[in-house]
Amino acid sequence: MRTSCSTPATTTRTSIRGTSPTLLSRGWAAFQDHGCLGGSRSAGGRSERLQGVVGGHERWQSLAMSLLSKLFRRALSAVLLEAEGLSPIQNPSEEQVRDLILSLKVGRTSFASLTDGAGNYVQVAGNLPWCLIEHRRLSPLRHERAFQETPKPKYLDGAKLRTGAGDISLQHDEWFLLKDAAEICVAFLRKDPFPPHVNWRSMNETLGLS
């Protein structure tokens, strides 16, 4: 679980970043190499050699830009599932998300997050059967904690939820069952609206976010 449950969290999300610069440098190297190789090495007019170089540059520039565009679109559509003590899963299935969230328990894996390609995320911390749920949006910057109408609360304000990140004090309406968290995470994965009974309370002021 990120520190945002208790301390301000950074807005930078780099776990699925870092591939674009590599492809860019490779594309540029290929572009340069092909430009040199594209010119005629046999005897001939200087204009013919220059035309071959320019043509090679243009073809490889077009190819490099096409590859970068595809990579950028793929990165934006990518989703990363991360959890305490487990290896990250790129583009998880709904079943993988549900199974992980439903299994959250102190002593094993007690917190998890799901991040989209733009860096927005939902995170869940819990101990069977209860949990808390938070959502970070980068544009506009907003960090929120889920709450729901609770006519008969199980706990009073200030009661603490035990997690692997420490005990976290919750409002009486911030307690969710893990099955509810699983549905919220699956909605995030699908890019669907969150369930209508789920409301969101801003934590920007608490975390010092502008």
C-alpha positions as CSV (number, residue, x, y, z in Angstrom):
1,M,0.0,0.0,0.0
2,R,1.3,3.4,-0.8
3,T,2.0,5.8,2.0
4,S,-1.0,7.9,1.0
5,C,-3.1,6.2,3.7
6,S,-1.1,7.8,6.4
7,T,1.4,10.2,4.8
8,P,1.5,12.3,1.6
9,A,2.1,10.2,-1.5
10,T,4.0,11.3,-4.6
11,T,2.2,11.8,-7.8
12,T,4.9,10.2,-9.9
13,R,4.1,6.6,-11.1
14,T,7.0,5.0,-13.0
15,S,6.3,1.3,-12.7
16,I,5.2,1.0,-16.4
17,R,7.3,3.8,-17.7
18,G,10.7,3.7,-19.2
19,T,10.2,1.8,-22.5
20,S,9.5,4.8,-24.7
21,P,13.0,6.4,-24.4
22,T,14.6,3.1,-25.2
23,L,12.5,2.6,-28.3
24,L,13.1,6.2,-29.3
25,S,16.9,5.8,-29.1
26,R,16.7,2.6,-31.0
27,G,14.5,4.1,-33.7
28,W,16.8,7.1,-34.0
29,A,19.8,4.7,-34.3
30,A,18.1,2.7,-37.0
31,F,17.1,5.9,-38.7
32,Q,20.7,7.0,-38.8
33,D,22.1,3.6,-39.8
34,H,19.7,3.2,-42.6
35,G,20.3,6.7,-43.8
36,C,24.0,5.8,-44.2
37,L,23.3,2.5,-45.8
38,G,20.5,3.8,-48.0
39,G,22.9,5.8,-50.2
40,S,24.4,4.1,-53.2
41,R,27.9,2.8,-52.5
42,S,28.7,2.3,-56.2
43,A,30.0,4.9,-58.5
44,G,27.3,7.3,-59.4
45,G,26.2,10.9,-59.2
46,R,26.2,12.7,-55.9
47,S,22.5,13.6,-56.2
48,E,21.6,9.9,-56.5
49,R,23.4,9.1,-53.3
50,L,21.9,12.0,-51.5
51,Q,18.4,11.0,-52.7
52,G,19.0,7.5,-51.3
53,V,20.0,8.9,-48.0
54,V,17.1,11.3,-47.7
55,G,14.7,8.6,-48.8
56,G,16.1,6.2,-46.2
57,H,15.8,8.9,-43.5
58,E,12.2,9.6,-44.3
59,R,11.2,5.9,-44.4
60,W,12.9,5.1,-41.1
61,Q,11.6,8.3,-39.5
62,S,8.1,7.3,-40.5
63,L,8.6,3.8,-39.1
64,A,10.1,5.1,-35.8
65,M,7.2,7.5,-35.3
66,S,4.7,4.7,-36.0
67,L,6.3,2.4,-33.5
68,L,6.4,5.2,-30.9
69,S,2.7,5.9,-31.5
70,K,1.8,2.3,-31.1
71,L,3.8,2.0,-27.9
72,F,2.3,5.2,-26.5
73,R,-1.2,3.9,-27.1
74,R,-0.4,0.5,-25.6
75,A,1.1,2.2,-22.5
76,L,-2.1,4.3,-22.0
77,S,-4.2,1.1,-22.2
78,A,-1.9,-0.9,-19.9
79,V,-3.0,-1.7,-16.4
80,L,-0.6,-2.9,-13.6
81,L,-1.7,-4.9,-10.6
82,E,0.7,-4.7,-7.7
83,A,0.4,-6.2,-4.2
84,E,2.4,-6.7,-1.0
85,G,5.0,-9.5,-1.5
86,L,3.9,-10.4,-5.0
87,S,5.3,-9.8,-8.4
88,P,3.4,-7.2,-10.5
89,I,0.9,-8.4,-13.1
90,Q,0.7,-6.5,-16.4
91,N,-2.9,-6.3,-17.8
92,P,-4.5,-8.6,-15.3
93,S,-7.7,-10.4,-16.0
94,E,-10.9,-9.7,-14.0
95,E,-10.5,-13.0,-12.3
96,Q,-6.9,-12.2,-11.2
97,V,-8.0,-8.9,-9.8
98,R,-11.0,-10.4,-7.9
99,D,-9.0,-13.3,-6.5
100,L,-6.2,-11.0,-5.2
101,I,-8.5,-8.5,-3.6
102,L,-10.7,-11.2,-2.0
103,S,-7.6,-12.8,-0.5
104,L,-6.2,-9.7,1.3
105,K,-5.2,-10.6,4.9
106,V,-2.6,-9.5,7.4
107,G,0.3,-11.9,7.5
108,R,0.0,-12.7,3.8
109,T,-0.9,-9.9,1.4
110,S,-2.8,-7.1,3.0
111,F,-2.7,-4.3,0.4
112,A,-2.9,-4.0,-3.4
113,S,-3.1,-1.4,-6.1
114,L,-4.3,-1.2,-9.7
115,T,-2.8,1.5,-11.9
116,D,-3.8,2.5,-15.4
117,G,-1.5,3.8,-18.1
118,A,-2.1,7.4,-17.2
119,G,-1.0,6.9,-13.6
120,N,-4.4,6.9,-12.0
121,Y,-5.0,4.2,-9.5
122,V,-7.2,2.5,-6.9
123,Q,-5.6,0.9,-3.8
124,V,-7.1,-1.4,-1.2
125,A,-5.8,-2.2,2.2
126,G,-7.5,-4.8,4.4
127,N,-7.8,-7.8,6.6
128,L,-10.5,-10.3,5.8
129,P,-13.4,-9.4,5.6
130,W,-12.9,-5.6,5.9
131,C,-10.9,-3.0,4.0
132,L,-10.5,0.6,3.0
133,I,-10.4,1.8,-0.6
134,E,-8.7,4.9,-2.1
135,H,-8.6,6.4,-5.6
136,R,-6.0,8.8,-7.0
137,R,-6.7,10.8,-10.2
138,L,-3.9,12.9,-11.7
139,S,-5.9,15.3,-13.8
140,P,-7.2,17.1,-11.9
141,L,-5.1,16.0,-9.0
142,R,-7.4,14.4,-6.5
143,H,-7.0,11.7,-3.8
144,E,-10.1,10.2,-2.4
145,R,-11.3,7.6,0.1
146,A,-14.4,5.6,-0.5
147,F,-17.4,5.8,1.8
148,Q,-21.0,4.7,1.8
149,E,-24.2,5.3,3.5
150,T,-24.1,3.2,6.7
151,P,-27.4,3.4,8.7
152,K,-26.1,0.8,11.2
153,P,-22.3,1.2,11.3
154,K,-20.2,-1.7,12.5
155,Y,-17.6,0.6,14.0
156,L,-17.5,4.1,15.4
157,D,-15.4,7.0,13.9
158,G,-11.7,6.4,14.8
159,A,-11.8,2.7,14.9
160,K,-8.7,1.2,13.4
161,L,-8.3,-1.3,10.5
162,R,-5.3,-3.5,10.8
163,T,-3.2,-3.8,7.7
164,G,0.3,-4.7,6.7
165,A,1.0,-0.9,6.4
166,G,0.0,-0.4,10.0
167,D,-3.3,0.4,11.8
168,I,-5.4,3.0,9.9
169,S,-8.1,5.0,11.6
170,L,-11.4,5.1,9.6
171,Q,-14.6,7.0,9.7
172,H,-17.7,4.8,10.5
173,D,-18.7,4.9,6.8
174,E,-15.3,4.0,5.3
175,W,-15.4,0.3,6.1
176,F,-16.0,-1.9,3.1
177,L,-16.2,-5.6,2.6
178,L,-13.5,-7.1,0.3
179,K,-16.1,-8.2,-2.1
180,D,-17.1,-4.5,-2.5
181,A,-13.5,-3.6,-3.1
182,A,-13.2,-6.3,-5.8
183,E,-16.1,-4.9,-7.7
184,I,-14.7,-1.3,-7.5
185,C,-11.3,-2.6,-8.8
186,V,-12.9,-4.5,-11.6
187,A,-14.9,-1.4,-12.6
188,F,-11.6,0.5,-12.7
189,L,-10.0,-2.2,-14.8
190,R,-12.9,-2.1,-17.3
191,K,-12.9,1.7,-17.2
192,D,-16.6,1.5,-16.1
193,P,-18.2,3.9,-13.6
194,F,-17.8,2.9,-10.0
195,P,-20.9,1.3,-8.3
196,P,-23.5,3.9,-7.5
197,H,-23.5,3.2,-3.8
198,V,-19.9,4.2,-3.5
199,N,-19.1,7.8,-2.6
200,W,-15.7,9.5,-2.5
201,R,-14.3,11.8,0.2
202,S,-11.4,14.1,-0.7
203,M,-8.1,13.6,1.1
204,N,-6.3,16.4,-0.7
205,E,-6.1,18.6,2.3
206,T,-5.1,15.8,4.6
207,L,-2.3,14.8,2.2
208,G,-1.2,18.4,1.4
209,L,-2.2,18.1,-2.2
210,S,-3.1,21.3,-4.1
